[in-house]
């Protein structure tokens, strides 16, 4: 097994592990790597839908997305499609997946099916490191507080993406939950800065002006480049990230008018998490 670090903050590219092997021994290696590096990448892994699901089930129960329709034969897999004519990309802007859920996602397994020759990288930011390096005055303000996370409603997830469908079995309305701003990782005991630009809307117990001011400072801090890594995809790459410990940003640098209109297709599986504490 070989490990190539992607940055000083987080991220590793791993070779020498076969993701088709879902034995307890192999899974322990994968999970240990995930806890250490927060996001891990495996190139040249042509796993099937069934094999992706089997890998996901080793982490825990697989969830279906609150709003987006999955594959007909495998509803737990969301196929993320950006067409050649589109410039938007699903997942752009900093966020932690479904942080608005009562039990936000534990981990995500994303497999690349079709990758453009240029564009479409993904950035990740380490929220354990973000907490460690946060201004002490802000830490004091937020350490025992909760924040509201809102889903923004179904249209937010599909309106800009022509090839993706709403899960019509779910309520179209937005819904929200309150979570600690600083959560504790259930496996490592590390403190995590658990807010994000896309879904976190207000700090409980503060007026809107003060809440907005503090959140904006935190969001700016979370996006500092020294907290991040950036990955350039190739086809049949599998990425696994610890959704509790990172936020991510899918870069939508597609400009059809400049000859950069490419199709991008990814298959996503998410593992149900726990209630943040």
C-alpha positions in Angstrom: 0.0 0.0 0.0 1.3 3.5 -0.9 -0.1 6.8 0.3 0.5 10.1 -1.4 -0.5 13.2 0.7 -2.5 15.8 -1.2 -1.7 18.7 1.2 -0.4 19.4 4.7 -4.0 19.9 5.9 -5.8 16.7 4.7 -6.3 14.3 1.8 -4.5 11.3 0.5 -4.3 9.3 -2.7 -4.1 5.6 -1.9 -2.8 2.7 -4.1 -2.6 -0.9 -3.3 -6.1 -1.4 -1.9 -8.8 -3.2 -3.8 -12.2 -1.7 -3.0 -14.0 -4.8 -4.2 -12.6 -6.5 -1.1 -15.1 -5.8 1.7 -13.5 -8.1 4.3 -13.3 -6.8 7.8 -9.5 -6.6 7.5 -9.6 -4.5 4.3 -12.4 -2.3 5.7 -10.3 -1.6 8.8 -7.5 -0.3 6.6 -9.8 1.9 4.7 -11.5 3.3 7.7 -8.2 3.9 9.5 -7.0 5.9 6.5 -10.2 7.8 6.4 -10.0 8.9 10.0 -6.4 9.9 9.6 -6.7 11.8 6.3 -10.4 12.9 6.3 -10.7 12.3 2.5 -9.1 9.5 0.5 -8.9 8.7 -3.2 -8.5 5.5 -5.1 -7.8 5.6 -8.8 -8.5 2.8 -11.3 -11.3 1.2 -9.3 -13.9 0.0 -11.8 -16.4 -1.2 -9.2 -20.0 -2.0 -10.0 -23.1 -0.4 -8.4 -23.4 -3.5 -6.3 -19.8 -3.3 -5.2 -20.1 0.4 -4.3 -23.2 -0.4 -2.2 -21.4 -3.3 -0.5 -18.5 -1.0 0.4 -20.9 1.6 1.7 -22.7 -0.9 3.9 -19.5 -1.7 5.7 -19.6 1.9 7.1 -23.3 1.7 8.2 -26.8 2.0 6.9 -27.0 3.7 3.5 -29.4 6.7 3.3 -31.4 8.0 0.3 -31.2 11.7 -0.5 -34.0 13.8 0.9 -34.7 15.4 -2.4 -32.9 13.9 -5.3 -34.1 10.8 -7.2 -31.6 7.8 -7.2 -31.1 5.2 -9.9 -34.2 3.1 -10.7 -32.5 -0.2 -9.8 -30.4 1.3 -7.0 -32.3 4.2 -5.4 -29.5 4.7 -2.8 -27.2 5.8 -5.6 -27.6 9.4 -6.8 -26.2 9.8 -10.3 -24.8 13.4 -10.5 -24.9 14.5 -14.1 -23.7 17.8 -15.6 -24.5 18.0 -19.3 -22.3 19.4 -22.0 -24.4 22.5 -22.3 -24.5 23.2 -18.6 -22.1 25.4 -16.6 -23.5 24.6 -13.2 -22.3 21.6 -11.2 -24.1 19.9 -8.4 -22.3 20.5 -5.1 -20.7 23.9 -5.9 -20.2 26.2 -2.9 -18.8 25.1 0.5 -21.0 22.6 2.3 -21.2 19.5 4.4 -23.7 17.1 2.8 -27.2 17.2 4.3 -26.1 18.9 7.5 -29.8 19.9 7.8 -30.7 16.3 8.6 -31.3 15.3 12.2 -28.6 12.7 11.5 -26.2 14.3 9.0 -24.3 12.0 6.6 -21.4 10.1 8.2 -19.4 9.5 5.0 -19.8 9.7 1.2 -18.5 7.3 -1.4 -18.3 9.1 -4.8 -17.3 7.2 -8.0 -16.4 9.0 -11.2 -17.9 7.7 -14.4 -17.2 10.4 -17.0 -14.7 13.2 -16.4 -13.9 16.2 -18.6 -10.4 16.7 -19.9 -10.2 20.0 -17.9 -12.4 21.4 -15.1 -14.4 19.9 -12.3 -11.9 19.5 -9.5 -13.2 19.1 -5.9 -11.8 21.0 -2.9 -12.0 19.8 0.7 -11.4 21.7 3.9 -10.4 20.2 7.3 -12.9 21.3 10.0 -10.9 19.8 12.8 -8.0 22.0 11.8 -10.4 24.9 11.2 -11.5 24.7 14.9 -7.9 24.4 16.1 -6.9 27.5 14.2 -10.0 29.6 14.8 -9.7 33.0 16.6 -9.9 32.5 20.3 -12.5 35.2 20.8 -14.8 33.5 18.3 -14.2 30.2 20.0 -15.5 31.6 23.3 -18.6 33.1 21.6 -19.6 29.8 19.9 -18.2 26.9 21.9 -21.5 26.0 23.7 -24.0 27.3 21.1 -26.1 25.6 18.4 -26.9 26.8 14.9 -29.9 26.2 12.5 -29.2 24.3 9.3 -31.8 24.6 6.6 -32.2 22.4 3.5 -33.5 25.3 1.3 -36.1 23.0 -0.4 -36.1 20.6 -3.3 -35.8 23.1 -6.1 -32.4 24.1 -4.8 -31.0 20.7 -5.7 -32.4 20.2 -9.1 -33.5 23.5 -10.7 -30.1 24.3 -12.2 -29.4 20.7 -13.3 -31.3 19.5 -16.4 -30.4 15.8 -16.0 -31.3 15.3 -12.4 -34.8 14.7 -10.9 -36.5 15.4 -7.7 -37.5 12.5 -5.5 -41.2 12.9 -5.7 -41.8 10.7 -2.6 -40.3 13.5 -0.4 -41.7 16.8 0.8 -40.7 19.7 -1.4 -40.6 22.1 1.5 -37.4 23.1 3.2 -36.8 21.7 6.7 -34.2 22.4 9.3 -32.5 21.1 12.4 -30.3 22.6 15.1 -26.8 21.2 15.7 -23.9 22.1 17.9 -21.5 24.6 16.2 -18.7 22.5 17.7 -19.3 18.8 17.5 -17.3 15.9 18.8 -16.2 13.2 16.4 -17.8 9.9 17.6 -14.8 7.8 16.6 -11.8 10.0 17.3 -13.1 12.4 20.0 -11.7 15.4 18.0 -13.5 18.7 18.1 -15.0 19.8 14.7 -16.3 23.2 13.5 -19.7 22.0 12.3 -21.2 24.9 10.2 -21.1 25.6 6.5 -21.8 28.4 4.1 -24.6 26.6 2.2 -26.9 25.3 4.9 -26.1 27.1 8.2 -28.4 30.0 8.7 -28.3 31.3 12.3 -26.6 30.9 15.6 -29.2 30.2 18.3 -29.3 32.8 21.1 -27.8 35.7 19.1 -29.6 38.4 17.2 -29.4 38.2 13.4 -26.8 40.9 13.0 -24.3 39.4 15.5 -25.1 35.9 14.2 -24.4 36.9 10.6 -21.2 38.7 11.5 -19.8 35.7 13.4 -20.9 33.1 10.8 -19.4 35.2 7.9 -16.1 35.3 9.8 -16.2 31.5 10.3 -17.1 30.8 6.7 -14.2 33.0 5.5 -11.9 31.1 7.9 -13.1 27.7 6.7 -12.2 28.6 3.1 -8.6 29.5 3.9 -6.4 27.7 1.4 -4.0 26.3 4.0 -6.9 24.2 5.4 -7.7 22.7 2.1 -6.7 20.2 -0.6 -7.7 20.0 -4.2 -8.2 16.8 -6.3 -8.2 16.4 -10.1 -10.4 13.5 -11.1 -9.9 10.7 -13.6 -12.5 8.1 -14.6 -13.0 5.2 -12.3 -11.7 7.0 -9.3 -13.5 6.4 -5.9 -13.4 9.1 -3.3 -14.4 8.5 0.3 -14.8 11.5 2.7 -15.6 11.8 6.3 -18.6 14.2 6.1 -18.4 14.9 9.8 -14.8 16.3 9.6 -14.8 18.2 6.2 -16.6 20.6 4.0 -16.2 20.4 0.3 -16.7 22.5 -2.9 -17.2 21.1 -6.4 -15.6 23.6 -8.7 -17.9 24.6 -11.6 -15.2 25.9 -14.0 -17.1 24.9 -17.1 -17.6 27.5 -19.8 -19.4 26.2 -22.8 -19.0 29.5 -24.6 -15.2 29.1 -24.4 -15.2 25.6 -25.7 -15.2 24.1 -22.2 -18.6 22.4 -22.3 -18.1 18.8 -21.1 -20.2 16.1 -19.6 -19.4 15.0 -16.0 -21.0 12.0 -14.4 -20.5 10.7 -10.8 -22.3 8.1 -8.7 -22.8 9.0 -5.0 -23.6 6.9 -2.0 -24.1 8.3 1.5 -23.9 6.6 4.8 -26.3 7.6 7.6 -24.6 9.4 10.5 -25.6 10.1 14.1 -27.0 13.1 15.9 -24.2 15.6 16.4 -23.1 16.1 20.0 
